[in-house]
């Protein structure tokens, strides 16, 4: 019996995720144009410092996710996409569909 499910376009999913991550970074003020610009004369400098710290922490998480997407796209291009970085086995397609930038199969990810 043939599988009637359509093939998943992982490149599309990864490029869509990359665009979303870049947009979020830009929205936070951490796009390609540079970092945030805070008014040094703002009366509550502790609030500015706290908000800057939160924004920078979030931007770091977004950059890490963006890097994972970039690595996955490079793997698509060199033919190694879908291989686990831990054991070298195939990553389950359902996992890749849910999380296209996955580097590890479920078994290896659960050991980390």
N, C-alpha and C positions, 0 to 999 in steps of 0.2 A: 504494500500500500504506500503510495507516494505521500510525502509530507506537503500539505497544501499551505502551510504557514509561509508568509512572505519572508524573504531573507532580510535580515536586519542590516541597515546601512550604518555601520559603526563610524565611518568617516563623518557622515552627517551628524550623528549624535555627538561626536567629539568636537566637531567644528561649532555646533550649536552651544555646547557647554563652554568652549573657549570664548565665544562671543559674549555669553552671559557673564563669565568671570571678568573679562576685560571691562564690560559695561559697569559691573559692580565696583571694580577698582577705580574707574573713572568717576563714578558717582561719589565715592568716598574721598576723591581728590588725590588718588594714587595711580592715576593713569599714566600714559607714556609722557605726559607733559610735566610730571614731577609730583612732589608731595603736597601736603596741605599747607595753606598759608593762614596763620593765625594772627590776629591783631594783638601786638605786644602791649597795647594800651588798654586792653580789656580789663575791667575792674576786678573780676574774679579769676585771677591767674590759676588758682588751684583747680577750678572747674575746667579751665582750658587745658591744663596739664592732664587731668583725668580723662577728658574727652579725647585728647590727642593720643594718650596711651591706649585707650579702647580702639580708636580708629586704626592705629598702627598694628595692634594685635590682630584685628580682623583682616587688615590688608595683608599681613604675613600669612594668615591661613588661606586667603584667596590666592596669593602668589604661589603657595605650595600646591594648591589644587590646580592652578594654571600650569605649573611645571609638570605635574603628573599627566595632564591632558596633552601637553606638548610632547612628552616622552611617548605617550600612546600613539600619537599621530606619526611620530618618527618610526615607531615599530610597524605601523600600517604600511609605511612607505618601504621599509626594508624587509617586509615579509615575516616579521616575528611577532606580530600582534596576536594576542590570545594565548600566548605561552606564559606560564607561571615563572616569575623571577626566582622563586624558591626551588621548586622541584623540576622545572622544565616541562611539565605536563601541560595539557590543554586546560584552559580556564573554561568552566561551564558557560555556554552561550547565554543562559538566563542571567548569570552574574554579570557578564559583559553588557547585556542589554540594560540591566538596572544600574550598573556603575561602569560605564565604558572605559574609564581610565584605570580599571583594576590591574594591579601588577601581580597579584597572587591568587591562586585558587583558594577555595574555601578552607581546605585542610591547612595549607601553609599560612593563610591569614589568621586562622584561629590559634596558631602557635606563636604568633608575634605579640 
